[in-house]
Amino acid sequence: MAAPGCCSLSATFQEYLRHLALQDFPCGLGSWNKSCLSGHRSPRRVQPGQEEAVLDEETPEALLELLRDQHSPWALPQDCSPQDQLLKEMAVLAPELVHGSKVYQVLKSLRMVDKGVEEVDEGVLQFQQLEELILSANQISRITSANLPRTLKVLELCCNTVGDLEDLCSQPPPELQHLGLGHNRLCGPSQDKFLTEDFWPNLVSLDLSFNNLTDLLGLVSQLSSLQKLRILVLQGNPLAFIPTYRGFLVDSLPKLSLLDDIYIGPDERQQFHGLARQPELSRSEARVVVTVGEMKGVPDPSALQQLDVDSEAPVITCSYFVTYEFAEGEELEYESNTEVTKTHQSSMVTMLDVDSSAQDTGETKNQQDPAAMEEPKTRSAKVFATPGKPWADTIDCSYMKEHITKDLVGLKSYLAAGTIVSVVEEKVLSWPVDADPEENSVMNKKEGQDSAKPPASKDKKKKQQQQLPRELRSDPPILSTLGTTRVTLEALLATEDLVATVCDFGILITEKPPESPVPEEKDEKKGKDKSKKTKEEGKGKNKDTAELEEGQELQPVPLTVQFQMQLLRWPLAVSAQSQENEAVAVEKTQ
């Protein structure tokens, strides 16, 4: 029996039948159906003086036309399922078969998708001929196999909340050929023991995609007992990040034909031959390479710095770098000069980690993608940065870093949420170091003695002092984020190995450069006369051409950064590992 307050499958099916209205015209056992009147017609009474009334009877073909003609008021909706169409047409051709409980004995396929079903109750056993049961996108957390018809050959439970297979495997349907458990909450290795031939002797197709299975070696050892298994889907599980994942499965399951919807050919089997005998190559770790290329559209800092040479203003040095987040739990085998420097790290933690999730192109926390907020507690990331580069029209970051992580579940959460990429400006203000008091007194005496000299000598001395190198004192760097965006990485959860994109941060709105000092009245008058003269000379020019040239010169360039992330697969990762080992061996011999 269904639990109180629980939406059972049999109750949902009854509500579904009521919604279809299988007893209403043109369906059902009504007087309008000529095919059902032969044995059920009652005598007709005719009033005296009147001819026998002709009953409005329709042939089954005419009634079917009312269902199929899109101009008919009884036409089926265009988005109706094949199951809806089958039952409606059956209610016309053989209405007695869908009347009462007989419908349970007729259906061989039942599709209840996104109906809020929470429990497969014992009422489902009324489907005595059922071979296919599709229950995708419901709210089923546990399913008892004792309530499943023994005739079942296909069971699809995609997009539910199933986290345990023990109840499903207590009395599984012996003839089941396809089991779909994708997009559920299965966690290994506790569930691997239920995926053997003892429970599913006739299983041909198995979908375990997008769960949290992590033990590749343990899972393969159980799946190898399924002698009839030909189709396997495991993409979206943390174990799929292991570089040798596909090759190890292909070599371990020689009867497999399709893996993750990709055909396994003879060439691929030959390529991965022998990999199953090297389990040490399939250890639970993932390798991800992040590459940052060219950066364009950074405003020229010199346009905003109109400083007087003789003033005591600081010397400003600007550099630019790109930051990105990567999943925490990374295993660092070596130090890389491309890793974030100590100077940047503490400042960036303060600047980016406080509320980096809310800096995604102006979005607030309430406006973020559901995928990014689905598991906020499990998502933890570190901030990495490219080396700082001086300003240029095109800044080539030339950054590449390999991340090695053993936290495969954390990597899955990170890829599902995406990474945050930012462009940061580092500004350093350097001030002249004040001279010692004794040096100041000596300099004052010399200036007094040389006061009688002509101004030309003073100017010469001043130029000599300016040519001498000045000792500068630098303030702590000032970091400011020029742009932030989120890069979607969900493609790496499936069969894609590379995500390459150009991050577009838009056109930066910079402050207007400071205006020059107010000129004297004469200079202002000269400037006005000159501009007036220029206008008069340019009257003969083409205005459209001038405006076009001016528009081209002032056309702003958006801030963009080339960013890509690659998930290393075998044999690429293995060959890189062998090259490292060979290099180490050569060094030892030398």
ROVEX-815077 format. One record per residue (C-alpha): residue in three letters; x, y, z. Coordinates in steps of 0.001 Angstrom, whole numbers, plus 524288, in hexadecimal, padded with zeros to 5 digits. Example, Ala and Ser with C-alpha at 12.3 -4.5 7.8 and 13.67 -1.06 7.14 Angstrom:
2
ALA8300C7EE6C81E78 SER835667FBDC81BE4 
REM end
This chain:
590
MET800008000080000 ALA8047180DD07FD7F ALA808DE815CA8090F PRO7FF3A8202D80DDA GLY8011A82CE1806A3 CYS80A278264F7FCC5 CYS8076C827967EE42 SER80719819757E986 LEU8087D814E07DB91 SER7FB2880E2E7DB03 ALA7F42481A647E012 THR7FB78822CA7D63D PHE7F76D8198B7CB5D GLN7E90681A5D7CF2B GLU7E9C08292D7CEFA TYR7F044828547C1C7 LEU7E507820177BC5F ARG7DAF7829D57C15D HIS7E23F834AC7BA91 LEU7E20282D317ADA7 ALA7D30482BAD7AE74 LEU7D2C881E9B7A788 GLN7C3FE81D4E7A941 ASP7C06A82A2B7A2C4 PHE7BD2A82C757946B PRO7C2DB8284A78B28 CYS7C88D81DA4793EC GLY7C1DE813F879CE0 LEU7B5B680B7879C67 GLY7AC43816407985E SER7A12D814DC78EBB TRP7A94081C68784C9 ASN7B241810E2782A0 LYS7AC9A8079977887 SER7B6607FCF177B9F CYS7B12E7FB0A78967 LEU7A2827FB7A78682 SER7A0BA7EDFE78095 GLY79F6E7E69478D33 HIS79B3C7F18379627 ARG790A17F8CB78EC3 SER783A37F9F2795E3 PRO7765B7FA2278EED ARG772548075F78A06 ARG7650380D1378C7E VAL75E5D814697817F GLN7537D81E2C783D8 PRO746C481B8F77C81 GLY746858225476F77 GLN755388242676EFC GLU75F6181CE776757 GLU769D88154476E7D ALA7744381E7A77354 VAL7819C81C6F76D78 LEU78C0E81B8D777E1 ASP7982C823B577531 GLU7A2528191C77416 GLU7B06081ADE76FC6 THR7B9D7810DA76AB4 PRO7C6A380EDC77257 GLU7CE04814A6766DF ALA7C606821357677A LEU7C8078223977622 LEU7D6A0820427747A GLU7D6B382B4D76AA4 LEU7D0F88343E774FE LEU7DCB78313377D9A ARG7E6E4832AD772F0 ASP7E1D583E8A76B82 GLN7E83984AAE77130 HIS7DC47852D776D88 SER7D35B84A347759B PRO7CF2F84F0578322 TRP7D2688416478848 ALA7DFEC840D27823B LEU7EB1E83C3878AAF PRO7F4F0846AC78E90 GLN8012A8470E7863C ASP809C9844EB7922D CYS80266838EA796CC SER80A8082CBF7997B PRO809898202E79178 GLN8035D81A1079D78 ASP7F8718243579D7C GLN7F5C8821CF78F1C LEU7F5DD81311790DA LEU7EBEC8133879BEA LYS7E2ED81CE679523 GLU7E2D98152678888 MET7E0F88087778FFD ALA7D53580EA7796B3 VAL7CF5C8107678913 LEU7D2CD8037D782C5 ALA7D0ED7FACA78EBD PRO7CAE2802EE79994 GLU7C80D7F6FE7A1E9 LEU7D6BB7F4D37A3B2 VAL7D8D4801D37AA8E HIS7CCB0800EF7B2E1 GLY7CEA17FEBE7C17C SER7DA227F6647C5D0 LYS7DBCD7F0177B87C VAL7E54A7FAB67B48B TYR7EF4C7F4E47BDF4 GLN7EF187E82F7B64B VAL7F1197EEB87A921 LEU7FC4E7F8447AB05 LYS809F17F3487A81F SER810738008F7A9B8 LEU80DE380AC87B431 ARG814258182B7B3CD MET8124C821187BF84 VAL81C2682C1E7BDD7 ASP81CAB837E77C6EC LYS8100B834717CDFC GLY814EF835F77DBEE VAL815278274C7DE8A GLU81BC1824277EB7B GLU818F88159D7ED18 VAL81739809957E49B ASP80C5C802EC7EC55 GLU8070B7F5247EB69 GLY7FBC87F9C77E2E1 VAL805507F9A17D781 LEU804967EACC7D7C6 GLN7F7607EC0F7D0FA PHE7FED87EEA07C456 GLN7FFDF7E0487C10D GLN805AC7E2477B376 LEU80E787EDF17B662 GLU81BD47ED367AFDD GLU820517FB747B01D LEU81F3A804CC7BBAE ILE82445812BC7B9EF LEU8246C81AC47C67D SER82E0F8259A7C31A ALA82E34832F37C9CD ASN8265F82F127D5D2 GLN8297482F057E45C ILE82C58820AF7E6BC SER836D581E5D7F0F6 ARG834DC80FC47F357 ILE82E4F8056D7EAFF THR82A0E7F7FC7EF8A SER82BD87EDA07E525 ALA820D47E55C7EB0C ASN817387EF717E58B LEU81C707EE4A7D7B7 PRO815E37E53C7CDD3 ARG81E187D93D7CAE7 THR81C1A7DB7C7BC52 LEU823D27E8397BC9E LYS82EE87E9817B2C3 VAL831A87F82F7B355 LEU8323B8004F7BFCE GLU835DE80E9A7BE6A LEU837E08169A7CAE0 CYS83FCD821F47C574 CYS83F9382EEA7CCDC ASN83A7A82A0D7D9E5 THR840B7829BA7E761 VAL8444781B577E856 GLY84FC8819A07F187 ASP84EEE80B327F51B LEU84CFB7FF177ECA4 GLU84ABE7F5377F77D ASP83BCC7F5517F6AD LEU83C1C7F52A7E7D9 CYS844C37E9167E7E7 SER83D077E12C7F1EC GLN834367DAD57E780 PRO837ED7E12E7DA8E PRO830597DDE17CE18 PRO837D77D2557C854 GLU835EE7D6607BA14 LEU83A527E47C7BB96 GLN842DA7E8BF7B02A HIS844717F7697B29A LEU846537FE487BF93 GLY8470380D287BF68 LEU84C2C813A27CBC1 GLY8524F81FD57C602 HIS851E182CC97CD4C ASN84F5F826DD7DAB2 ARG856F2826AC7E783 LEU85E52819E37E70B CYS86B4F81A327EE2A GLY875BB80FBE7ED0B PRO87AFE806737F087 SER86FB1801FB7F932 GLN86685800BB7ED7A ASP86FE37F97C7E485 LYS86C777EC407EA6B PHE85E7A7ED477E533 LEU862FB7EE4E7D70A THR866477E0057D493 GLU860AB7D4967CD01 ASP85A9E7CF207D974 PHE8506F7DA0A7D8F3 TRP84FD47DD337CA66 PRO852D37D0F47C271 ASN84CBB7D6407B5CD LEU851127E4737B6A3 VAL855487E9C87A965 SER8553D7F87A7ABF8 LEU859037FFBE7B872 ASP8589F80E7A7BA9A LEU85F96813627C6D3 SER86326820DA7C19C PHE8642E82D017CA1A ASN864BC826827D759 ASN86FE3827187E120 LEU876CC81A477DE4A THR8856381B567E105 ASP88B2E80D967E189 LEU88E8180A1D7D37B LEU895BC7FD7C7D67C GLY88B3F7F8977DFD3 LEU880117FBC07D69D VAL886877F50E7CB0B SER888FB7E8C57D2FB GLN87A497E7CD7D588 LEU875CA7EB807C7DA SER87E987E1387C1CD SER8751C7D6D17C6AD LEU86A1E7DC1E7BE02 GLN86C2E7D32D7B25F LYS8616A7D9447AA04 LEU864F57E77E7AC83 ARG867347EEB479FB3 ILE863C77FCFB7A2B7 LEU869718045E7AE4C VAL86843812CE7B1D8 LEU870DE8180E7BCC9 GLN873BB825FB7B879 GLY871A2830877C2A2 ASN876D88282B7CDC3 PRO8832C82C737D4E6 LEU88A0581FF47D09C ALA888BD824727C269 PHE8931782EEA7C523 ILE89DB0824987C6AC PRO8A68F825A97BAA2 THR8A5FE817007B7AA TYR8974A816137BA15 ARG892AD812A47AC6A GLY89E4380A467A8C3 PHE89D6D8025F7B541 LEU88EE37FFB87B32E VAL8908A7FC2E7A4D6 ASP89B2A7F2547A7F1 SER894817ECF47B422 LEU8872A7EAB47ADC4 PRO88A2A7E4587A09D LYS87BC77E1FB79D3B LEU8780B7F04479EBB SER8736F7F6E67921C LEU86FFE804BA796A1 LEU8765380C827A180 ASP87097819E67A49B ASP8690D81986797B2 ILE875BE817D678FF5 TYR877DD80B99787E0 ILE8838B8032F78B8F GLY88AB27FF3377F36 PRO8957E7F54B77CF2 ASP89FD27FFEB77BF0 GLU89C508051F7894A ARG89CC07F79778F3A GLN8AA257F58E7895A GLN8AEC8802BE78E64 PHE8AAC37FFA879C67 HIS8AEA77F14C79C1A GLY8B5677ED4A7A8A5 LEU8B14B7F92E7B082 ALA8A86C7F0E87B930 ARG8B4957E9CA7BE19 GLN8BA7F7F69D7C2CF PRO8B1397FB4B7CD84 GLU8BBCD8041B7D30A LEU8B97C80D327C75E SER8AB4180EEF7CB69 ARG8AD598150D7D8BB SER8A2E481E837DD3C GLU8A81382BAE7D903 ALA8A5298356E7CE56 ARG8AE0083E487C66D VAL8A91884B457C15A VAL8B0EB855237B964 VAL8AD01863847B9C5 THR8B1F186C9A7AF09 VAL8B09387B6C7AE81 GLY8B440881F07A1AB GLU8B30A88FDA79CC4 MET8AC9289AFA7A40A LYS8A7348A68879C49 GLY89FBF8B2F179F1E VAL8A7098B75C7AB5C PRO8A68B8C6487AC32 ASP8B3A38CD0D7AAB0 PRO8B76A8D1AE7B86C SER8C0308DC7A7B2FC ALA8B41E8E35C7AD9F LEU8AF958E5627BB96 GLN8BCB78E9FA7C0F6 GLN8BFE08F7FE7BD3C LEU8CA538FAD57C736 ASP8D374906827C80C VAL8E199902537C6B1 ASP8E64690BB77D12F SER8DB759080E7DACB GLU8DCFC8FF487E688 ALA8D25C8F5F67E195 PRO8D5468E7677E26B VAL8D9F88DEC97D75F ILE8CEA78D5B97D3C2 THR8D14E8C82A7CE58 CYS8C5F28BFEA7C95A SER8C5C18B1727C640 TYR8BA8A8A85D7C2B6 PHE8B78C89A257C55A VAL8AC388908E7C45F THR8A6DB888D47CFD3 TYR89E6387CA17CFB6 GLU89904873477D9B4 PHE89C46864D97DA58 ALA896F885A1C7E307 GLU89D1C859567F075 GLY8A3F984CBF7F403 GLU8AE0F84D9C7E937 GLU8BA46845557EA84 LEU8C64C84D537E6A9 GLU8D194844C77E253 TYR8DA7F850257DEFA GLU8DB5485EC57E07A SER8D820866697D43C ASN8DC90874217D11F THR8CF0A8768C7CB91 GLU8C86C874D07D8A5 VAL8C33C880A67DF99 THR8CE17888367E644 LYS8CE6688A927F4D5 THR8CC928991E7F2AD HIS8C00C896EC7EB1C GLN8BAB588BA97F30C SER8B7218924F7FFD3 SER8B13A89DFF7F8EF MET8A958895B27EF8B VAL8A3DE88D547FA69 THR89E86899A88007F MET899E089F607F3B0 LEU894438936E7ECBE ASP890BF889347F6D2 VAL88818891B17FF54 ASP87CDA8918C7F5AB SER8821388CA77E8C8 SER87579885917E5B7 ALA86E228926F7E4F3 GLN877BD898F17DB8E ASP87320891A97CF8D THR870A989CA47C5CE GLY868B48A4977CF3F GLU85FD4899B17D3D7 THR85B53898A37E1B9 LYS85AE988C257E993 ASN84C7F88A717E707 GLN84EB188B567D855 GLN858FF880C87D70B ASP857468743A7CF6D PRO850B9869247D6FF ALA85C36860557D3B3 ALA86571869987DA99 MET85CF886A0B7E6D1 GLU858B985BD57E72B GLU86381857447F052 PRO86990863777F631 LYS86F5085C3A801BB THR876F6852A37F973 ARG87CCC85CDE7F059 SER889CF861E87F510 ALA893F3868097EC45 LYS8A14D86E687EC65 VAL8A51987A717E4AE PHE8B0568798A7DAFA ALA8B6398846A7D2E2 THR8BEAF886707C703 PRO8CB7288E1C7C86B GLY8C9B689CCB7C7B7 LYS8CC778A3037BA7E PRO8CE3D8B1657B6F4 TRP8C40E8B8457AEDF ALA8C3748B5FC7A03B ASP8B8EE8B61F795D2 THR8B9948A73D79631 ILE8BED88A1397A2B6 ASP8C373893437A0A2 CYS8C1EA88C607ADB1 SER8C87587FD67A8A4 TYR8C34D8786B7B475 MET8C1D1869BB7B597 LYS8C04B861EF7C214 GLU8BD1B853AD7C4C0 HIS8B493850FD7D096 ILE8B4A6843567D693 THR8A9BF840337E011 LYS8A5398340A7E73B ASP8986E839F67EBE9 LEU8905E835547E060 VAL8834C838797E6C7 GLY887D98464B7E995 LEU88C8A8479C7DB8C LYS87F148439C7D6A5 SER8787684E037DEF9 TYR8824D858067DA41 LEU8801B854E17CBD7 ALA8715A854EE7CD97 ALA871E4862987D37E GLY87C14868117CA08 THR887C38708C7CCF8 ILE888E487F237CF40 VAL892C4886427C6B3 SER897098941F7C9E4 VAL8A04D89E467C459 VAL8A7BB8A5747CEF5 GLU8AFDE8B1C37CE45 GLU8BB458B2FF7D7CC LYS8BF698C1117DA0D VAL8CBE38C4447E198 LEU8CED58D21C7E60E SER8DD568D5247E7FA TRP8E1B48E1687EF47 PRO8EF2A8E7FF7EFBB VAL8F6A18E4B07FC2A ASP8F9688F11380438 ALA907EB8F4BD80588 ASP90EED8F484812C9 PRO90EE19011481B0F GLU91DC7902B9819C0 GLU91CC8901D980B03 ASN911F490BE880B39 SER91A68915A18130D VAL92609913F8809DC MET91D3F915CB7FE35 ASN917829222D80441 LYS925429281F8066F LYS929439251C7F88D GLU91CEF92B347F37E GLY91FE7937817FB7A GLN92DA79387F7F62D ASP9290E9367C7E868 SER91DF9940347E97A ALA9260494A7C7E255 LYS927C5941DB7D694 PRO91F6A944797CAB7 PRO9127E93D117C948 ALA9181F934FF7BE37 SER9215292DD47C78E LYS9160992ACF7D0B0 ASP90E4B925047C59C LYS91A0B91CF37C1A7 LYS91B8F917FF7CF80 LYS90D3B914C37D047 LYS90E2A90CBA7C3D6 GLN919E39057A7C934 GLN91261902257D582 GLN907088FD437CD7D GLN90FF78F4537C5B6 LEU914FB8EDCB7D206 PRO90D9A8E1447D5B2 ARG903AA8E3FE7E056 GLU9015B8DA527EB46 LEU8F2E68D7217EC49 ARG8EA828D1A67F71F SER8DF068C94F7F294 ASP8D1E48C8947F93E PRO8CA7E8BBAF7FA6B PRO8C41C8B82A7ED7D ILE8B64C8BCC47EAD9 LEU8ADF78B2447E43E SER8A1878B5677DCEB THR898F48AC127D526 LEU896718B0D37C74B GLY88CE68A6127C3C9 THR88729899497C8BD THR87F8188E987C1E6 ARG87BA2880767C3E1 VAL88052876157BA44 THR8776086A517B88C LEU87E8885D567B9B0 GLU8733A8539A7B96B ALA877E584E1F7AC58 LEU8835D847CD7B37B LEU879B283FCB7BB78 ALA8757A8389A7AF2B THR87E7A8338E7A483 GLU884E28408B7A10E ASP8933F842287A499 LEU8950C850987A199 VAL88DF685D467A474 ALA893C6868BC79CEB THR88D858761F79D66 VAL89037884A079C7A CYS88B9388B5C7A8D5 ASP885098982B7A538 PHE884878A1CB7B07A GLY87E6E8ACA17A874 ILE883558BA4F7A5ED LEU8898A8C04B7B1E8 ILE884588CD8E7B63B THR890478D4DD7BAFE GLU8913F8E1EF7C1A2 LYS893358EDF87B94C PRO8A1938F21C7B905 PRO8A4AF8FDF87C15B GLU8A3D090AC17BA0C SER8AFF4912EF7B7C4 PRO8B1CC91FC27BF5D VAL8A99D92B597BAE2 PRO8B17D932E17B0B0 GLU8B355941987B0C6 GLU8A99E94A207A9EA LYS8B2BE94C8779E77 ASP8B53593E4F79C4B GLU8A6B493BA579D7F LYS8A3ED946287935E LYS8AE46940A478A58 GLY8A8689332678BEA LYS89AE69382A78888 ASP89FD793F4F77C82 LYS8A74B933517782F SER89B8F92A62779DB LYS893069341877293 LYS89CA29347076779 THR89D41925AF76717 LYS88E7A924C17665F GLU88E0892E4075B1F GLU8987092697753BE GLY8913C919CD755C9 LYS8841691E4875083 GLY887099187F7435D LYS889E390AF174892 ASN880418FFD37486C LYS879538FFB7755A0 ASP875BF8F14F754D2 THR883D28ED577525B ALA8888F8F5AE75DA7 GLU87E788F019766F1 LEU881CA8E2437629D GLU8903F8E450764E7 GLU88D8F8EA5277223 GLY8849E8DEE2775C2 GLN88F018D515771C9 GLU899518DBC5779EE LEU890C98DC7178600 GLN88ABF8CEFF784A2 PRO88D088C81D791AF VAL892428BA497925C PRO88BF38B0AE79BFB LEU8945A8AA3E7A645 THR8967289C0A7A24C VAL89ED1890AC7A702 GLN8A16F883927A07E PHE89EBD878BD7AA5A GLN89E5886A097A905 MET89DD985E2F7B1E8 GLN8A16B850727AD78 LEU89EE38439F7B473 LEU8AA5A83AB27B153 ARG8A6E082D347AC49 TRP8AECD821237A967 PRO8B7D081F887A1F5 LEU8BB0182E177A27E ALA8BCB882E4F7B142 VAL8C3E9821547B196 SER8CD618257F7A6EF ALA8D016832057AE6E GLN8D2AE829EF7BA90 SER8DBEB820E57B327 GLN8E34482C977ADAE GLU8E535831D97BB71 ASN8EA23824937BFF6 GLU8F372823BC7B47E ALA8F8AB831567B75D VAL8FB1382D9A7C593 ALA901E4821187C155 VAL90ABB8289F7B808 GLU90E6F832287C2BB LYS911EE826F27CBDC THR91AA48208B7C19C GLN921C482D3E7BF66 
REM end
